[in-house]
Amino acid sequence: MKHILKCQSCGKYTLSEKCGCGGKAIENKPPKYSPEDKYADYRRKVKEVQWKKEGLI
């Protein structure tokens, strides 16, 4: 079964690994949920920094 892929260059969705624009398409699925998430702290820190730059915090 093929999954839908998203082009890194133009942002279009496709089923092939190479987009029509010539860019590489990657899977666009979030990581599987786990209560023992090893990277949750890193994601929260990155979001906090990003929100501070945008003036949301």
C-alpha positions as CSV (number, residue, x, y, z in Angstrom):
1,M,0.0,0.0,0.0
2,K,1.4,3.4,-1.0
3,H,1.1,6.4,1.3
4,I,0.6,10.0,0.3
5,L,3.8,12.0,0.1
6,K,4.5,15.7,0.2
7,C,7.1,17.5,-1.9
8,Q,9.8,19.3,0.1
9,S,10.3,22.0,-2.7
10,C,6.7,23.0,-3.7
11,G,4.6,21.5,-1.0
12,K,2.3,19.5,-3.3
13,Y,1.0,16.1,-2.5
14,T,1.8,13.1,-4.7
15,L,2.1,9.3,-4.6
16,S,5.4,9.1,-6.4
17,E,8.8,9.7,-4.6
18,K,9.7,12.4,-7.2
19,C,7.5,15.4,-7.7
20,G,6.6,16.9,-11.0
21,C,8.7,20.0,-10.1
22,G,11.8,17.8,-9.6
23,G,11.8,17.9,-5.8
24,K,12.0,14.9,-3.5
25,A,8.7,13.8,-1.8
26,I,8.7,12.5,1.8
27,E,6.1,10.9,4.0
28,N,3.9,13.5,5.7
29,K,2.8,11.5,8.7
30,P,3.4,12.5,12.4
31,P,5.3,10.2,14.7
32,K,3.3,7.5,16.4
33,Y,2.0,8.6,19.9
34,S,3.8,7.2,22.9
35,P,3.4,8.1,26.5
36,E,7.1,7.6,26.9
37,D,8.0,10.2,24.3
38,K,11.8,10.8,24.3
39,Y,11.7,14.0,22.2
40,A,8.7,15.9,23.8
41,D,11.0,18.2,25.8
42,Y,13.0,19.1,22.6
43,R,9.8,19.9,20.7
44,R,8.4,22.1,23.5
45,K,11.7,24.0,23.7
46,V,11.7,24.6,19.9
47,K,8.1,25.8,20.0
48,E,8.8,28.1,22.9
49,V,11.7,29.7,21.0
50,Q,9.6,30.0,17.8
51,W,6.7,31.6,19.7
52,K,9.0,34.1,21.4
53,K,10.4,35.2,18.0
54,E,6.8,35.7,16.7
55,G,5.9,37.6,19.8
56,L,3.2,35.2,20.9
57,I,4.7,34.7,24.4
